[in-house]
Amino acid sequence: MSGAAIVRARYRALDPGTSRQAASELNASGAARTQAAWFLAAVRDHPGLTASELAQLSGGRFDRYAANRRLADLERAGLVRKGEPRRAPSGRPEVTWWPAERQGVLL
């Protein structure tokens, strides 16, 4: 089973009901897991990119907002980690994303 299989879309307690519904639908349909698996593979294949750059790699399949959501989910699951920030194509500083290491072994 892929590490991304443990990722679930989340919402905050104060988010509107629409956010709760969206997270529920993403989890029920498997879309959150599919998106997370794509971003996990992208980070492993292209370590050190920003969320915006990873979204660009998707060829329009995902935007930077989806990238940031799934990367946060993957970070919470311990599968990726944040690196040093740098300027993204937009000119804004963004964190870079790297595969997580556990005891020196890439997951």
DSSP file with accessible surface (Angstrom, degrees, kcal/mol):
  #  RESIDUE AA STRUCTURE BP1 BP2  ACC     N-H-->O    O-->H-N    N-H-->O    O-->H-N    TCO  KAPPA ALPHA  PHI   PSI    X-CA   Y-CA   Z-CA
    1    1 A M              0   0  207      0, 0.0     2,-0.0     0, 0.0     5,-0.0   0.000 360.0 360.0 360.0 133.4    0.0    0.0    0.0
    2    2 A S    >   -     0   0   64      1,-0.1     3,-1.7     2,-0.0     4,-0.3  -0.358 360.0-123.2 -67.5 146.6    1.3    3.4   -0.9
    3    3 A G  G >  S+     0   0   27      1,-0.3     3,-1.5     2,-0.2     4,-0.2   0.814 111.4  65.6 -59.2 -29.3    2.1    5.9    1.9
    4    4 A A  G >  S+     0   0    0      1,-0.3     3,-1.7     2,-0.2    -1,-0.3   0.716  82.6  77.5 -67.7 -16.8   -0.3    8.3    0.2
    5    5 A A  G <  S+     0   0   30     -3,-1.7    -1,-0.3     1,-0.3    -2,-0.2   0.750  88.7  56.7 -65.7 -20.5   -3.1    5.9    0.9
    6    6 A I  G <  S+     0   0  108     -3,-1.5     2,-0.3    -4,-0.3    -1,-0.3   0.521  85.4 105.2 -87.9  -3.4   -3.2    7.1    4.5
    7    7 A V    <   -     0   0    8     -3,-1.7     2,-0.4    -4,-0.2    29,-0.1  -0.578  47.4-177.6 -82.0 135.6   -3.7   10.7    3.4
    8    8 A R        -     0   0  154     -2,-0.3     2,-0.1    65,-0.1    15,-0.1  -0.992  31.8-109.8-131.5 141.0   -7.2   12.2    3.9
    9    9 A A        -     0   0    8     -2,-0.4     2,-0.3    14,-0.3    18,-0.1  -0.426  43.5-163.8 -63.7 142.8   -8.5   15.7    3.0
   10   10 A R        -     0   0  157     -2,-0.1     2,-0.3    59,-0.1    63,-0.0  -0.800  15.2-160.9-126.8 169.5   -9.1   17.7    6.1
   11   11 A Y        -     0   0  113     -2,-0.3     2,-0.2     4,-0.0     9,-0.0  -0.955  25.6-109.5-144.7 159.5  -10.9   20.9    7.2
   12   12 A R    >   -     0   0  181     -2,-0.3     3,-1.9     1,-0.1     8,-0.1  -0.622  29.8-113.4 -90.4 156.4  -10.7   23.2   10.1
   13   13 A A  T 3  S+     0   0   79      1,-0.3    -1,-0.1    -2,-0.2     7,-0.0   0.818 117.4  46.1 -58.0 -32.4  -13.3   23.4   12.8
   14   14 A L  T 3  S+     0   0  171      2,-0.0    -1,-0.3     3,-0.0     3,-0.1   0.407  86.3 115.8 -94.5   2.5  -14.2   26.9   11.8
   15   15 A D  S <  S-     0   0   29     -3,-1.9     5,-0.1     1,-0.1    -4,-0.0  -0.371  75.1 -99.0 -66.6 151.9  -14.4   26.2    8.1
   16   16 A P    >>  -     0   0   77      0, 0.0     4,-1.4     0, 0.0     3,-1.2  -0.213  35.4-102.0 -67.2 163.3  -17.8   26.6    6.4
   17   17 A G  H 3> S+     0   0   51      1,-0.3     4,-2.6     2,-0.2     5,-0.2   0.790 119.9  65.1 -56.7 -29.6  -19.9   23.6    5.7
   18   18 A T  H 3> S+     0   0  100      1,-0.2     4,-2.5     2,-0.2    -1,-0.3   0.875 100.7  50.3 -64.0 -35.1  -18.9   23.7    2.1
   19   19 A S  H <> S+     0   0   43     -3,-1.2     4,-2.4     2,-0.2    -1,-0.2   0.901 110.4  49.5 -68.0 -40.2  -15.3   22.9    3.1
   20   20 A R  H  X S+     0   0   99     -4,-1.4     4,-2.4     2,-0.2    -2,-0.2   0.920 112.5  47.7 -62.5 -43.5  -16.5   20.0    5.2
   21   21 A Q  H  X S+     0   0  113     -4,-2.6     4,-2.7     2,-0.2    -2,-0.2   0.921 111.1  50.7 -64.9 -42.5  -18.6   18.7    2.3
   22   22 A A  H  X S+     0   0   46     -4,-2.5     4,-2.7     2,-0.2    -2,-0.2   0.928 111.4  47.7 -62.4 -44.4  -15.7   19.1   -0.2
   23   23 A A  H  X S+     0   0    5     -4,-2.4     4,-2.3     1,-0.2   -14,-0.3   0.926 111.9  50.6 -62.2 -42.3  -13.3   17.2    2.1
   24   24 A S  H  X S+     0   0   75     -4,-2.4     4,-2.8     1,-0.2    -2,-0.2   0.922 112.2  46.4 -61.5 -43.9  -15.9   14.4    2.6
   25   25 A E  H  X S+     0   0  107     -4,-2.7     4,-2.4     2,-0.2     6,-0.3   0.895 110.7  52.4 -67.3 -39.8  -16.4   14.1   -1.1
   26   26 A L  H  X>S+     0   0   45     -4,-2.7     6,-1.8    -5,-0.2     4,-0.8   0.898 114.7  43.2 -61.9 -39.5  -12.7   14.0   -1.9
   27   27 A N  H  <5S+     0   0   23     -4,-2.3     3,-0.4    -5,-0.2    -2,-0.2   0.929 114.4  48.6 -72.7 -43.7  -12.2   11.3    0.7
   28   28 A A  H  <5S+     0   0   89     -4,-2.8    -2,-0.2     1,-0.2    -1,-0.2   0.887 114.7  44.9 -65.0 -37.9  -15.2    9.2   -0.3
   29   29 A S  H  <5S-     0   0   87     -4,-2.4    -1,-0.2    -5,-0.2    -2,-0.2   0.646 108.4-121.6 -80.6 -16.5  -14.4    9.4   -4.0
   30   30 A G  T  X5S+     0   0    4     -4,-0.8     4,-2.4    -3,-0.4     5,-0.2   0.444  77.8 123.6  87.9   0.3  -10.7    8.6   -3.5
   31   31 A A  H  >< +     0   0   28     -5,-0.6     4,-3.0    -6,-0.3     5,-0.3   0.885  69.9  53.8 -64.1 -38.7   -9.6   11.8   -5.2
   32   32 A A  H  > S+     0   0    1     -6,-1.8     4,-2.6     2,-0.2    -1,-0.2   0.932 111.5  46.1 -61.4 -43.0   -7.7   13.0   -2.1
   33   33 A R  H  > S+     0   0  121     -7,-0.4     4,-2.5     2,-0.2    -2,-0.2   0.920 113.6  48.8 -65.6 -41.9   -5.7    9.8   -2.1
   34   34 A T  H  X S+     0   0   74     -4,-2.4     4,-2.0     2,-0.2    -2,-0.2   0.929 113.5  46.4 -64.8 -44.9   -5.1    9.9   -5.9
   35   35 A Q  H  X S+     0   0   35     -4,-3.0     4,-2.5     2,-0.2     5,-0.2   0.927 112.4  50.4 -62.9 -44.4   -4.0   13.5   -5.7
   36   36 A A  H  X S+     0   0    0     -4,-2.6     4,-2.8    -5,-0.3     5,-0.2   0.909 109.1  51.5 -61.3 -42.0   -1.7   12.8   -2.8
   37   37 A A  H  X S+     0   0   39     -4,-2.5     4,-2.3     2,-0.2    -1,-0.2   0.905 109.8  50.2 -62.3 -40.3   -0.1    9.8   -4.6
   38   38 A W  H  X S+     0   0   64     -4,-2.0     4,-2.4     2,-0.2    -2,-0.2   0.945 113.7  44.2 -63.0 -47.6    0.6   12.1   -7.6
   39   39 A F  H  X S+     0   0    0     -4,-2.5     4,-2.7     2,-0.2     5,-0.2   0.878 111.2  53.7 -68.6 -34.7    2.2   14.8   -5.5
   40   40 A L  H  X S+     0   0    3     -4,-2.8     4,-2.3    -5,-0.2    -1,-0.2   0.948 111.6  45.3 -63.3 -45.3    4.2   12.2   -3.5
   41   41 A A  H  X S+     0   0   44     -4,-2.3     4,-2.5    -5,-0.2    -2,-0.2   0.912 112.6  52.0 -63.1 -39.7    5.6   10.7   -6.7
   42   42 A A  H  X S+     0   0    7     -4,-2.4     4,-2.3     2,-0.2    -2,-0.2   0.912 110.0  47.9 -65.1 -40.9    6.3   14.2   -8.1
   43   43 A V  H  < S+     0   0    1     -4,-2.7    -1,-0.2     2,-0.2    -2,-0.2   0.913 113.2  48.4 -66.6 -39.7    8.2   15.2   -5.0
   44   44 A R  H  < S+     0   0   96     -4,-2.3    -2,-0.2    -5,-0.2    -1,-0.2   0.892 117.8  40.9 -67.0 -37.1   10.2   12.0   -5.1
   45   45 A D  H  < S+     0   0  117     -4,-2.5    -2,-0.2     1,-0.2    -1,-0.2   0.752 130.6  26.5 -80.1 -27.0   11.0   12.5   -8.8
   46   46 A H  S >< S-     0   0   85     -4,-2.3     3,-1.1    -5,-0.2    -1,-0.2  -0.504  81.0-173.5-135.8  63.0   11.6   16.2   -8.5
   47   47 A P  T 3   +     0   0   62      0, 0.0    51,-0.2     0, 0.0    -3,-0.1  -0.283  66.0  33.8 -63.1 145.4   12.8   17.1   -5.0
   48   48 A G  T 3  S+     0   0   10     49,-3.0     2,-0.2     1,-0.3    50,-0.2   0.471  83.4 129.6  92.7   5.0   13.2   20.7   -4.1
   49   49 A L  E <   -A   97   0A  40     -3,-1.1    48,-2.1    48,-0.6    -1,-0.3  -0.519  55.5-118.7 -87.4 160.5   10.4   22.2   -6.2
   50   50 A T  E  >  -A   96   0A   0     46,-0.2     4,-2.7    -2,-0.2     5,-0.2  -0.444  30.2-103.1 -87.6 169.2    7.8   24.5   -4.8
   51   51 A A  H  > S+     0   0    0     44,-0.5     4,-2.6     1,-0.2     5,-0.2   0.902 123.7  52.3 -59.4 -40.7    4.0   23.8   -4.7
   52   52 A S  H  > S+     0   0   12      1,-0.2     4,-2.1     2,-0.2    -1,-0.2   0.913 110.6  47.0 -62.7 -41.8    3.6   26.1   -7.7
   53   53 A E  H  > S+     0   0   33      2,-0.2     4,-1.8     1,-0.2    -2,-0.2   0.896 111.4  50.5 -68.7 -38.8    6.3   24.3   -9.7
   54   54 A L  H  X S+     0   0    0     -4,-2.7     4,-0.8     2,-0.2    -2,-0.2   0.912 109.4  51.5 -64.8 -40.0    4.8   20.9   -8.8
   55   55 A A  H ><>S+     0   0    8     -4,-2.6     3,-0.9     1,-0.2     5,-0.8   0.909 107.1  53.7 -62.1 -40.0    1.4   22.1  -10.0
   56   56 A Q  H ><5S+     0   0  128     -4,-2.1     3,-1.8     1,-0.3    -1,-0.2   0.882 101.8  59.4 -61.5 -36.8    2.9   23.2  -13.3
   57   57 A L  H 3<5S+     0   0   81     -4,-1.8    -1,-0.3     1,-0.3    -2,-0.2   0.770  92.9  67.9 -61.4 -25.3    4.4   19.8  -13.7
   58   58 A S  T X<5S-     0   0   17     -3,-0.9     3,-1.0    -4,-0.8    -1,-0.3   0.539 105.1-128.2 -74.8  -5.6    0.9   18.4  -13.6
   59   59 A G  T < 5S-     0   0   71     -3,-1.8    -3,-0.1     1,-0.2    -2,-0.1   0.842  73.5 -43.2  64.9  32.8    0.1   20.1  -16.9
   60   60 A G  T 3 <S+     0   0   70     -5,-0.8    -1,-0.2     2,-0.4    -4,-0.1   0.375 113.0 112.4  95.0  -5.0   -3.0   21.8  -15.6
   61   61 A R  S <  S+     0   0  142     -3,-1.0     2,-0.3    -6,-0.2    -2,-0.1   0.880  86.2  21.9 -66.2 -37.8   -4.4   18.8  -13.8
   62   62 A F  S    S-     0   0   21     -7,-0.5    -2,-0.4    -8,-0.1    -4,-0.2  -0.964  71.5-144.0-130.2 148.9   -3.8   20.6  -10.4
   63   63 A D     >  -     0   0   87     -2,-0.3     4,-2.3    -3,-0.1     5,-0.1  -0.505  39.5 -96.5-100.6 177.1   -3.4   24.2   -9.4
   64   64 A R  H  > S+     0   0   75      1,-0.2     4,-2.6     2,-0.2     5,-0.2   0.792 122.6  58.8 -67.1 -24.7   -1.1   25.5   -6.6
   65   65 A Y  H  > S+     0   0  120      2,-0.2     4,-2.2     1,-0.2    -1,-0.2   0.938 108.2  43.6 -69.5 -44.8   -4.0   25.5   -4.1
   66   66 A A  H  > S+     0   0   11      2,-0.2     4,-2.7     1,-0.2     5,-0.3   0.908 113.2  54.0 -63.5 -40.8   -4.6   21.8   -4.6
   67   67 A A  H  X S+     0   0    0     -4,-2.3     4,-2.7     1,-0.2     5,-0.2   0.945 109.0  47.4 -58.3 -48.3   -0.8   21.3   -4.5
   68   68 A N  H  X S+     0   0   61     -4,-2.6     4,-2.1     1,-0.2    -1,-0.2   0.901 112.3  50.1 -63.1 -38.7   -0.5   23.1   -1.2
   69   69 A R  H  X S+     0   0  137     -4,-2.2     4,-2.0     2,-0.2    -1,-0.2   0.947 115.1  41.1 -64.7 -49.4   -3.4   21.1    0.3
   70   70 A R  H  X S+     0   0    8     -4,-2.7     4,-2.7     2,-0.2    -2,-0.2   0.879 113.4  53.5 -69.7 -36.2   -2.1   17.7   -0.6
   71   71 A L  H  X S+     0   0    0     -4,-2.7     4,-2.6    -5,-0.3    -1,-0.2   0.914 108.6  50.3 -64.2 -38.0    1.5   18.6    0.3
   72   72 A A  H  X S+     0   0   34     -4,-2.1     4,-2.6    -5,-0.2    -2,-0.2   0.911 110.7  49.8 -63.9 -40.1    0.3   19.7    3.7
   73   73 A D  H  X S+     0   0   11     -4,-2.0     4,-1.7     1,-0.2    -2,-0.2   0.923 112.0  47.6 -62.5 -43.3   -1.6   16.3    4.0
   74   74 A L  H  <>S+     0   0    0     -4,-2.7     5,-2.7     2,-0.2     6,-0.7   0.882 111.1  51.1 -66.8 -36.8    1.6   14.5    3.0
   75   75 A E  H ><5S+     0   0   70     -4,-2.6     3,-1.7     1,-0.2    -2,-0.2   0.934 108.1  51.8 -64.9 -44.0    3.7   16.5    5.5
   76   76 A R  H 3<5S+     0   0  126     -4,-2.6    -1,-0.2     1,-0.3    -2,-0.2   0.853 108.9  51.7 -60.3 -32.9    1.2   15.6    8.3
   77   77 A A  T 3<5S-     0   0   27     -4,-1.7    -1,-0.3    -5,-0.2    -2,-0.2   0.488 117.3-116.4 -82.1  -3.4    1.5   12.0    7.3
   78   78 A G  T < 5S+     0   0   21     -3,-1.7    -3,-0.2    -4,-0.3    -2,-0.1   0.699  84.6 114.9  79.2  19.3    5.3   12.3    7.5
   79   79 A L  S   <S+     0   0   10     -5,-2.7    21,-2.0    -6,-0.1     2,-0.3   0.689  77.2  22.1 -97.5 -23.0    5.9   11.5    3.8
   80   80 A V  E     -B   99   0A   4     -6,-0.7     2,-0.3    19,-0.3    -2,-0.2  -0.928  67.7-153.7-135.0 164.4    7.3   14.9    2.7
   81   81 A R  E     -B   98   0A 103     17,-3.0    17,-2.6    -2,-0.3     2,-0.3  -0.969  22.2-107.9-138.7 155.8    9.1   17.7    4.5
   82   82 A K  E     -B   97   0A 106     -2,-0.3    15,-0.2    15,-0.2     2,-0.2  -0.590  34.1-168.8 -80.2 143.7    9.5   21.4    3.9
   83   83 A G        -     0   0   15     13,-3.1    13,-0.3    -2,-0.3    -1,-0.1  -0.412  42.3 -47.1-113.2-165.5   12.8   22.8    2.8
   84   84 A E        -     0   0  160     11,-0.2    12,-0.5    -2,-0.2    -1,-0.2  -0.371  63.3-114.3 -65.4 140.9   14.3   26.2    2.5
   85   85 A P        +     0   0   77      0, 0.0     2,-0.3     0, 0.0    10,-0.3  -0.381  39.3 169.3 -73.4 154.5   12.0   28.8    0.8
   86   86 A R  E     -C   94   0B  96      8,-2.5     8,-2.8     6,-0.1     2,-0.3  -0.954  44.1 -73.1-152.9 169.4   13.0   30.4   -2.5
   87   87 A R  E     -C   93   0B 167     -2,-0.3     5,-0.1     6,-0.2   -37,-0.1  -0.500  46.5-150.6 -71.9 130.3   11.3   32.5   -5.1
   88   88 A A    >   -     0   0    8      4,-2.9     3,-2.6    -2,-0.3    -1,-0.0  -0.351  38.9 -87.3 -88.1 174.4    8.7   30.7   -7.2
   89   89 A P  T 3  S+     0   0   75      0, 0.0    -1,-0.1     0, 0.0    -2,-0.1   0.806 129.2  61.5 -54.7 -27.1    7.8   31.6  -10.8
   90   90 A S  T 3  S-     0   0   60      2,-0.2    -3,-0.0     1,-0.1     0, 0.0   0.642 116.2-115.6 -73.1 -14.5    5.3   34.0   -9.4
   91   91 A G  S <  S+     0   0   37     -3,-2.6    -1,-0.1     1,-0.4    -4,-0.0   0.256  80.0 118.5  94.8 -12.0    8.1   35.9   -7.7
   92   92 A R  S    S-     0   0  107     -5,-0.1    -4,-2.9     1,-0.1    -1,-0.4  -0.624  73.7-106.6 -84.8 147.2    6.7   35.1   -4.2
   93   93 A P  E     +C   87   0B  86      0, 0.0     2,-0.3     0, 0.0    -6,-0.2  -0.532  44.8 176.7 -71.4 134.8    8.8   33.1   -1.8
   94   94 A E  E     -C   86   0B  23     -8,-2.8    -8,-2.5    -2,-0.2     2,-0.1  -0.985  31.5-106.8-135.5 149.7    7.6   29.5   -1.4
   95   95 A V        -     0   0   46     -2,-0.3   -44,-0.5   -10,-0.3     2,-0.3  -0.371  32.6-125.8 -70.0 153.3    8.9   26.6    0.6
   96   96 A T  E     -A   50   0A   9    -12,-0.5   -13,-3.1   -13,-0.3     2,-0.4  -0.666  20.6-132.9 -94.3 158.1   10.5   23.8   -1.3
   97   97 A W  E     +AB  49  82A   8    -48,-2.1   -49,-3.0    -2,-0.3   -48,-0.6  -0.943  24.2 177.7-121.1 136.7    9.3   20.2   -0.8
   98   98 A W  E     - B   0  81A  86    -17,-2.6   -17,-3.0    -2,-0.4   -54,-0.1  -0.947  37.3 -96.0-134.0 150.5   11.4   17.2   -0.2
   99   99 A P  E     - B   0  80A  13      0, 0.0   -19,-0.3     0, 0.0     2,-0.2  -0.392  48.7-112.1 -61.9 143.6   10.8   13.5    0.4
  100  100 A A        -     0   0   11    -21,-2.0     7,-1.3     7,-0.1     2,-0.4  -0.485  26.8-146.9 -75.6 150.0   10.9   12.7    4.1
  101  101 A E  E     -D  106   0C 111      5,-0.2     2,-0.5    -2,-0.2     5,-0.2  -0.961  10.5-168.7-118.3 136.8   13.7   10.6    5.4
  102  102 A R  E >  S-D  105   0C 133      3,-2.1     3,-1.9    -2,-0.4    -2,-0.0  -0.983  79.1 -20.4-125.8 117.1   13.3    8.2    8.3
  103  103 A Q  T 3  S-     0   0  198     -2,-0.5    -1,-0.1     1,-0.3     3,-0.1   0.869 126.6 -54.5  52.6  41.5   16.5    6.8    9.7
  104  104 A G  T 3  S+     0   0   64      1,-0.2     2,-0.5     0, 0.0    -1,-0.3   0.518 113.9 115.6  77.8   4.6   18.3    7.7    6.5
  105  105 A V  E <   -D  102   0C  94     -3,-1.9    -3,-2.1     0, 0.0     2,-0.3  -0.926  63.6-131.8-111.9 126.5   15.9    5.8    4.2
  106  106 A L  E      D  101   0C 109     -2,-0.5    -5,-0.2    -5,-0.2   -27,-0.0  -0.558 360.0 360.0 -71.6 137.4   13.7    7.6    1.7
  107  107 A L              0   0   64     -7,-1.3    -1,-0.1    -2,-0.3    -7,-0.1  -0.491 360.0 360.0 -81.6 360.0   10.1    6.5    1.9
